[in-house]
Amino acid sequence: MLRNLMKKYVYTPFYQNNRGFTFISTLLLIIILALTLPFAGYLLKASSYTVNPDEISIQLFFQFLRNDMINATDYQVSSSSLSLNLDNGNTATIGSYNNQIRRQVNGLGHEVYLQNVKEWNLIPLSYGFHATITSLEGEIYEKTIVFYK
């Protein structure tokens, strides 16, 4: 009597389903694992990619340098410094200072553009200049900046 009342008022589907894993479901599981396991190596390799913050900083520095050249009306290049005559009448000088590259406007201020620099060389070209930066870790980065005006 109690059993009939429980069946009538209590929902218990797990008592009615007594099946376990079948051979076909186990076989499908093995096939899925066999197809996906080779990709696990690629996923692990992609997740272990290291980011070099110096490289990102130097690429950002090159963007700042390009933007300064776009805003300049004239420029002068020496081996380790760059002077830009800006369109607002100011003169911006970008040069090395200890292990940094800094920017000064009219000889005042001290805006650090890049850190951890071992060496910075500029080669003047007829259409701009070629910049070479060596980081403290020994990595060499190069970029040619074009003067548009």
Buried (B, 14 or more C-beta within 10 A) or exposed (E): EEEEEEEEEEEEEEEEEEEEEEEEEEEEEEEEEEEEEEEEEEEEEEEEEEEEEBEEBBEEBBEBBBEBBEEBEEBEBEEEBBBBBBEEEEBBBBBBEEEBBBBBBEEEEEEEBBBBBBEBBBEBEEEBBBBEBBBEEEBEBEBEBEBEE
